[in-house]
Amino acid sequence: MDDQEVMITFEDAMPADAVRFAQDLEQQLREVAPSAKISLGKLRPDSQDFGATLILLFGTPVAIALAKAVAAFLMRNSGASITITKGGTVVAKNLDSTDAARIAEAFAGKAR
């Protein structure tokens, strides 16, 4: 199985909101994909945030479940916007609740 690593950031959010978003999304992702390795991290090592970035390591079979959970999270948190990065490359930016297809593409590795 080929594992994929994805980083999710909340760039436009205030630091406290970004931490809250990351913790909320982490919990939801753990419920839908218990086999995925999910950790909270800092976007910058010199920042004082408590983990406003999510780092996910998962196999292809759980990609769609993770993408659906991210889309559901964005629907619940109107105004939240995420950026998905794979291998240091931004694959999707400024995603919100209307971008379910783009979220799925980013997780499946078919981002434009």
VENHU-V105103 format. One record per residue. N is the residue number from 1. RES is the residue in one small letter. PSI is psi in whole degrees, -180 to 180 (* if undefined). NEAR is the number of other C-alpha atoms within 10 Angstrom. Layout:
N | RES | PSI | NEAR
N | RES | PSI | NEAR
//
This chain:
1 | m | 133 | 7
2 | d | 117 | 8
3 | d | 144 | 12
4 | q | 145 | 17
5 | e | 129 | 18
6 | v | 141 | 23
7 | m | 132 | 23
8 | i | 126 | 24
9 | t | 158 | 26
10 | f | 74 | 24
11 | e | -37 | 17
12 | d | 0 | 14
13 | a | 150 | 17
14 | m | 150 | 11
15 | p | -45 | 17
16 | a | -39 | 13
17 | d | -40 | 14
18 | a | -41 | 23
19 | v | -45 | 23
20 | r | -44 | 16
21 | f | -46 | 22
22 | a | -43 | 24
23 | q | -41 | 19
24 | d | -47 | 13
25 | l | -38 | 19
26 | e | -47 | 20
27 | q | -44 | 11
28 | q | -42 | 17
29 | l | -37 | 22
30 | r | -34 | 15
31 | e | -41 | 13
32 | v | -21 | 14
33 | a | 74 | 18
34 | p | -20 | 12
35 | s | -15 | 12
36 | a | 145 | 20
37 | k | 118 | 14
38 | i | 130 | 20
39 | s | 153 | 15
40 | l | 140 | 18
41 | g | 173 | 19
42 | k | 142 | 17
43 | l | -39 | 17
44 | r | 133 | 11
45 | p | -22 | 8
46 | d | 4 | 7
47 | s | 162 | 10
48 | q | 15 | 10
49 | d | 160 | 16
50 | f | 29 | 16
51 | g | 75 | 22
52 | a | 11 | 26
53 | t | 139 | 26
54 | l | 135 | 23
55 | i | 123 | 22
56 | l | 135 | 21
57 | l | 120 | 16
58 | f | 160 | 22
59 | g | 160 | 16
60 | t | -39 | 14
61 | p | -25 | 13
62 | v | 1 | 16
63 | a | -44 | 21
64 | i | -40 | 16
65 | a | -41 | 15
66 | l | -43 | 24
67 | a | -42 | 21
68 | k | -39 | 18
69 | a | -39 | 22
70 | v | -43 | 24
71 | a | -42 | 22
72 | a | -40 | 15
73 | f | -45 | 19
74 | l | -32 | 22
75 | m | -38 | 15
76 | r | -28 | 11
77 | n | 70 | 14
78 | s | 139 | 10
79 | g | -19 | 12
80 | a | 143 | 20
81 | s | 136 | 18
82 | i | 160 | 25
83 | t | 133 | 20
84 | i | 128 | 23
85 | t | 136 | 19
86 | k | 126 | 18
87 | g | 35 | 10
88 | g | -1 | 10
89 | t | 129 | 10
90 | v | 121 | 15
91 | v | -18 | 20
92 | a | 133 | 20
93 | k | 149 | 18
94 | n | 40 | 14
95 | l | 138 | 19
96 | d | -168 | 21
97 | s | -14 | 19
98 | t | 0 | 11
99 | d | 37 | 14
100 | a | -42 | 19
101 | a | -43 | 12
102 | r | -34 | 20
103 | i | -46 | 29
104 | a | -42 | 20
105 | e | -41 | 18
106 | a | -41 | 23
107 | f | -31 | 26
108 | a | -7 | 18
109 | g | 18 | 15
110 | k | 30 | 11
111 | a | 151 | 15
112 | r | * | 8
//
